[in-house]
Amino acid sequence: MASLLDTRFYSSIETELLAAVRQVPEPRVAILNTATSGLGQTMGLLDILKRAFPSLPTGLCGPHPSQFPEAALALPRTDFVLAGDPEPILHSLLDFFTMETRLHRVPGLISQGSGSKHAHWLGDLNSLYLPDWQGIFLSAYAGAPGSGGCRINARLSRGHTRCPADRAFGAAREPLRIWRLDHFASCMQKATNKGLAELFLADPPGVWTPTRLDHWCDALLQVRNAIPWGLQLLPTFLSSDTISRMHAAQCRRVVFLLPSCDRVNLRKYGCILDARELAQTLRLLEQSGIQPHAEVWMGGPEERLGEPRRVVRMLGALGFPSFSLHPFPCQIEAPICKEIESDAPPPLTDWTRWALDPWNLPRPQAIWGGAEAAARMDAEFHAVIRAIEGHPGRILRQSWRALRSGQFFRTVAQGLRLRA
């Protein structure tokens, strides 16, 4: 039997975590999922567990131990790590829990006595079960009242495409595997009555080849999908036929990632689409009832001076769509970190040092250029937002949209009624 604990819901972490662990019958083991950027919080939880249950076996799984297994095993209060796809490793761990010699031979289960120190990846995902929606309390994850329900991030893939489009994404050492699209589409339908507002596919954009997008829409149409979904892409042209199929398959949101607003830099990600063609795609999506959104990354290691002006100019060329500004992703295992050494993100040693004493040491700045760059980026974010809000082109476009929609006349009529 396994219990899944989400400590983000705890108001008193230590009290509620220990109470939940005591409800699990012995023999028991605690496995914590962690990324490199969350090592401090994870080590804090392990500290709580080990102080209360000194003999409790504890291990780590997830992105960090899978990419850096030996470094993860060297962390305090860590008895073993699950490096690779965790499902078969955890299954073997529970089966052979009291048979130490067998445990040492489980691929991907790394401890001080094991021989191999390498991650173990499945050749494909066909032997794994897709999520079971029964017993999941989605209402606990719902947004604010009126938000429409719970929004879930999911992936059709595991691993890294190793293509230029995903050079800023982590897990570069993990091979790419794709779930069977027809199975995943069928699995989605089991959540139809669970109050799901949207299932957002957070796969890196390199996963979405034109053929795979077509096959995904085919799979959803085959099962008569009724769940709204979205995905993220790099700037790319979508034909009217493709957009029509996406809408019929219940796609309702497309996020376009802009890793840079510099044309030279965009080409390094395989983006050859100019702003005019992308603006046309955004208009086609909006006309079809699919919400386009531009997610702009700022502060990348390859940016030249004048980035805020380029961002404003790009958003203006796109017709001032819905947008958000984000710091350029900082994942130490991403290919771009090996390509560029200047202004590099905090090294693994900084994260490990923080994990050794998370209660007292500050968290490293997960940003290119460190704390100094963070302060500069905050100022640039505000500069972009002010420029966009006061841009004459944006004001004119909003006024024209209001006139076309009739909202302007409804507002005037309402004002006249109030005056009367």
N, C-alpha and C positions, 0 to 999 in steps of 0.2 A: 504494500500500500504506500502511496506517495501523497503528500500534501503540498500544495502550492501556496506560499505565503507572499503577499505583496505588502511590504512594510510601508509603502507610500500612504496607505490608508490609516496607519497607526498614529494616534495622537500622543501616546507615550510609548515610544519604540521599545525600550528595554522591558517594561512591564508586559506589554502585549505580545512581544516576540517570545519571551520566555514562557508565558502562559500557553501560547500556541504550540511550542515545542513539547511541553509537558503532556499535551494531549496525544502525541504520537507514541504508540507503544514501542517498547524496546524489543530488539536492538534497533537503533536508529542512527542515521547519518544525515548531515546537513550539507547540501550543495548550494553554493551561491553563484549566480550568474553575474558576470562583471565585464565591463569594457575598461580599457586603460584609463579613460577619463573619469571613471567612477571607483578607482581603486581605494581611495581614502574612505569613502562611505562603506565599501565592502569590508575593509579591514576593521572598521569600527564595529560592524555587526559581528564579525568573527570574534572580536575582543569580548563583546557582550556574551556570546555563546560559550566561549572557552572559560570565562570566569565563573559562569553558572554551572557548566557541565564540562569539567576538565578532561574527562575521558571520551567526550563526544567526537567521533571522527568527522572532520570537516574537509571540504574540497571546493574547488573553483571550476566553473565551466563558463563558456561564452567566448566573446571575441578576444579578450586579453590572453587567457591561458591557451587558446588555440593558435594565436599568432606568436606568443612568447612563452612556450611551456616551461622552459627551464627557469626563466625569471619569475614566473608565477609560483613555481614550486619552492623557490627560495624565500618567499614571503613568510612572515611569522604566522603561526597558528594555522598553517596550511598543510594538511597531511597528504593530500594528493590533488592532482588536477585532471580534468576531463578535457583532453586536447583533441579537437575535431568535432565531428557530428556527435552530439551528446547522447542521443537516444540509445544506440546499441551499446555504448560504453556504460551508461547508467544501468541498462538492463543486465549486463554482465556483472557489474558491481553488486547489484542486489542479489543476483543468483549465487555468486561465489563470495558473499560478504564474510563468511567465517573460514574461507579456504585461502589462506595467504599465498600459497604457492601458485594457485590458479589465477589470483588477482594480478600477480606480477606478469602474467602472460596475456593479459587483456590488451589488445591494441588501443592506444590512445589513453589508457589509464596510467598515469605517470606518478610514481612515488619514489622515495629515496632508494627503494630496493629493486625497482623495475629496471629492465635492461634498456629498452628503447626510450628515447626522450623526444619522439617526433609525434606530430598530430596524425590522427587516423581519419581519413575522409572516405566516405562511401563513394563508389563509382557512379551511382545514381540514387535517386530518392524514392524509387519504386517500392522499396521494402518498408518504408516508413508510413505511419498513419497520418492523415491530415487532421487538422484540429477538430475536436469533438465539441460542438456548441452546447451540449447538454450540461447543465450544472454550472455554467459560467454566468456570473451575476453582472451582466453588461450594464445594468442600470447604475451600478456603482461607478462606472467609468463615463457616464453620460456627462455632457457639458452643462452649462447653466440652463435654467428653465427657458424654454423657447428656442433652444439650439437645435431641436429636432431629434435628439437622442444621442446615441453613442457613435463616435467615429473611430474606426479601427484602422491601424496601419498593418499591412500584411505584405508578403513578398511571394512572387511566383518562383523565385530563384534563391539559391544559396551560392556564395562564392563571388569571384571577381571575373569580369569578362576579359581583363588584360588588354582592353582596347583603349585608344586615346580618349574616348568619351568619358571613361571612368577613372582617369588618372588621379583625380582628387579624392576618390573613395577608398576606404580601408579594406581589410581582409584580402590583400593582394596575394597572399600565399595560398588562399583557398580556391580550389578548382571550381569552375562554374557548373552547377547542376540546376536543371529546371524541373519543377513539378509537372506531372502530366496535366495539361491544360483542361482536358475534359473532366478529369477527376476533381481538379480544383474548382471548376465552375459548378459541378454538382455539389461539392461540399459547401459552397457559398449559399446554396438554396436552403440549407438546413437552418440558416440564421434569418430566414425571411420574417418570422414572427417574433424576433428577439429585440425589436426596437432599434435596429441598426440604421443610423442616418446615412452613413457612407462607409464603404470599404476602400481605403486608399492604398494603392499598390506602390510601395516605397522602393521598388527595385531601382538600382542605378540605371540611368538612361540608356547605357550601352546594351542592356538586355532587350530593349524594344526595337528589334529590327522590323521593317515593314511586314515581312512574312509572319513574324510572331504576333504582331498586333492583329493582323487579319485572322490568324488561327484562334487567338483569344476571343475576338468578337464572334467568330463562328461557334466556339464552344459555349459562349453565353447565350447566343441566339438559339442554339440547339436545346438548351434546358429552360428556355423562356425566362431568363433572369429577370428578377424584379427588384434587385438591390442596387441602389445608386453606387457608382464607383468612380474613382479618379486615378490618375497616374502622373508621373513626372517625366518630362522629355527635355532634351537639349533643343535649341532652336532648330526646327525642322518644318518642312512643308507637308501639310496634310491635305490630300485632295478632297474635293467635295464628296466623292463616293465613300472614302474612308471615314470622313466625319459623319456622314449619314449612317453608316454601319455602327460606328461607335455610339451614336445617339440611340439607335434602335436597341443596342445591347445595354442601355441604361448608363452609359458614361455621362457624367454630369460636371466633371471638373478636370481640367488639364493644367498642370503646373509646368511652366517652361523655366528651366534653370538657366541662368545667365552667369556662368563662372567668370565672365569678364565682359565689359562693354567696349573693349578694344578689339578691332577686327583681326589684328595680327594674332592676339592671344586666343581668340575664339577658334582660329584655324587649328591651333594645337590640340583642340578637343574634337576636331573633325567637323566643325560648324562652318559651312560655306554659304549658308543662307544669309542674304542681306536683310536689313531691317524692313524694307518695303515688302518683301515676300513674307516675312514673319507677320507683319501687320495684317496682310491679307488673310493668313491662316487664323489669326485672332478674330478677325471680323466674321469669317465663315463659322468658326466655333460658336461665337456669340449668337449669330443668326440662327444656329441650329439648336440653341438651348443648352449649350455646354459652356460653363464658365471658364474663361481663360484667366490665368494668373501668372505674373512674372515674378520669379524669385531671384533677386539680384544678389550675387556674392560680391562683397567688397573687401579690400585689403589683401588680395592675393599676392603671392611672392613675385609675380611677373608683371605687376602693374607699374606703369609710369606715373609721373606727376600729373595732376589734373583729372584724377579719376572721378570726383563728384560731377564735374562738367560733362564727362563722357556718359555718366549714368543718366543725367537729366536729358541729354541729347538723345540717347537711345530710347528712353521711355517716351519722349516726345515723338520720335519717329514711329513708335509703335501705337501712337494714338492715346497715350496716357491710360493704359489698362490698369486693372487692379494689380498692385505690386506689394512686395515686402522686401526689406533690406536685411541681409544676414552677413555675419563675418565669414570669410572664406574658410571652409572646413579645415580642421587641423587634426589629422589622423596620422600618427607617426609611421604607420605601416602602409600608407598610400604611396603609389608609385611616384607621385610628384615630389615627395619628401626625399627620395633617392636622387631625383633629377636636379634638385635645387638645394644647396647647402646654406646659402646666405639667408638670414632672417628665419631660420628653421624653427619649427615648433619645439616645445620643451622635449628634451631627450628622454628616453626610457628611465634613465637614472633619476631624473627629477620626480617622475611619477612614483617610482619605487621608494624614494626618500620620503615623500609625502605619506605613502602607505604605511611606513614604519611607525609614524606618530601622527595619525590623522586628527587627533584631538587638539594638537597644539600647533602643528605646522600649517602654513597657508597652502591652499591648493594652487598648483601651477596654472598659469594663464594658458588656456587651450586656444591660442591664437598665434598666427604668424607674426613674429616680431615682439611677442611678450607684452608686458604691462604698458610699455611706452606706446606700442602700436594700438593697444586697446583704447587709451585715452584719445589718441588722434582719430581713431575710427568713429568713436562716439560723436565727436564734433562733426565729422564728415557726414554721418548719418543725418544729423539735424540740419546740416546745410542742404543736403539733397531734398529732404522733406519740405523745408521752407521754400526752396526754389520751385518745387513741383506745385505746392499749394498756391503760390502766387503767379504761376506761369500763365500769361494771357491765352496761350493756345489751349491749355487745360480748361480755363474758365469758359472760353467760348464753346468748347466741345460739350462741357457739362450743360451749359445753357441751351445749346441746340438739342441735346438729348432730352432735356426737360420739356422743351417746346414740342418735340416730336411725340413724346409719350403722353402729352396732355397734362402732365403734372403741374406745369406752370399755370395753366388756366384754372385747374382745380384749386390751386393755392390762392390765386387771386379771388376766385369766387367765394372761397371760404372766408377770406379776409373781409370781403364786402358784406357777407352775411353777419359777421361778428360786429362790424361797424353799425349795421342797421339795427 
